Amino acid sequence: TEIYTLSLHDALPISRENLPLDLNVGVAVYPEHLPATILVDFHKLSDQYDTFADRFKQFSVGAEFAASDNVQIRVGYNNQRRQDWKIGSSAGLAGISLGGGISTGSYTIDYAFTSFGSVGAQHRISVAF
């Protein structure tokens, strides 16, 4: 379980501006008989909303599956991003993320795909050693 806040006010002590506060709560679950990690995060909990239930519409969920000791498969959904990137009544695949990673010895290669709906997509590749 993770609870954290994000505030630039603490990072910039010389600022006299009233900078925004972002309160997030997240939970990671490691199922006993499933080689996976399941994550749920709620974002912007400190913002003002019309109803209490609206506070929980800013969320993301994801899972990382261990296909083997060296191969991971990832999938995620970000509801806030889906709403932000909706054009008209269509969101396409906005808010959907897919990816995977391979670890061999001292090298790790990761790939991630993030959709921005009709706007386009982002592909990321990283190599670590």
N, C-alpha and C positions, 0 to 999 in steps of 0.2 A: 504494500500500500504506500502511496506517495501523495503527499500534499505539498504544494509549493506555491509561492507567489512570485510574480515577475513585476518589478517596479524599477524603472530607470532612476527614480529619485534616490534610491540607496546607492546606485552605481555612480551617480553624479552629485556628490555632496555640495558642489558649488552652485547647483541650480536652485533658483528661488521660485521656479514654476511649479504649478500643481500638476505633476505628471501622472498618467493613468496607472492604476493598479490592476493586475490581471491575476485572479485567483483560479487555480486549476486543481482538480482532484483526480487521481488516477489509481487504478487497481490492476495488478498483474496476477493472473491465476496460472498455476502449473498443474494441470490435471494429472492424477496419479497414473492412469493407464493410457495416456495419449502423449506422444512425443511432441508437445507443443507448448507455447506460451500464449495466453490470450490476454489482451490488454483492453481496458476501457478507460477513457479520459473524458472528463467534463471540463469545458473551457469557459472562461469569462463569467465565472460565478459571482463576481463582485459587481457586475453591470446591473443596471436597473431594468426590470422587465414588468410587463403588464400583470402577469399572473405568476404564481410560484412555479407552476409546471413549465412555463416558458423558459425558466432558468436552465432547464436540462435539455434544451434543443441544440445547444452548442456542444456536440460530443464527437468523439472518434472511437472507433473500435478497430482492433487489428489482431492478427495471429501470425506466429512464426512456427512453422512445422519443421521438425528435424527429419528430413527424408533419410538421412544416414548421419554418421558421426561428422562427415565433412560437407554435407549439403543441407542448406536451409532454404525453405520456400516461405515467402511472406505475402500477406494480403491485408489491405486496410481500407477503411471507409471513414471519411471526415465529413460529417453532416454540415458543418459550418462552411467548409470549402464548397460543397455542393450547392448550397444556397447562394453563396457569393458569386459563383461562376455561372449561375443559371441565366440563360438569355431567353427572354420571353417565357414560354411555358416549358421549354426544353432545357434539361441539364445535361443530356448526353451521358457520358461516363464521368462527369465532374465529381470529384471527391473520392474516386476509386484509385487505389495504389496497388501495384503488384511488384514483386521482386524476388530476388534469390541471391544466394551466396554460396561460394565454394571455398573451402579451406584445404590447402595442401601444404603440409610441412609448416614452413614459416610464412607462407603467402596466403592472403585472403583476397578474393575477387568478389565484389558485390555489384549487382545491377538493380536499379529501381525505375519503375515507370509510374508517373503521376499524371492523371488526366485533369485537364482544365476545361472539359466539355468541348463546346464548339470553338473555343479559343485556341485549343491545341493541347499539347502534352509536353512533358519533360522526361527525358531519359538521363539517368545518372549512372556512371560507372566509377567504381573506386577500386584501387589496388593498394593493399597494405602489406607491409613486410617488416 
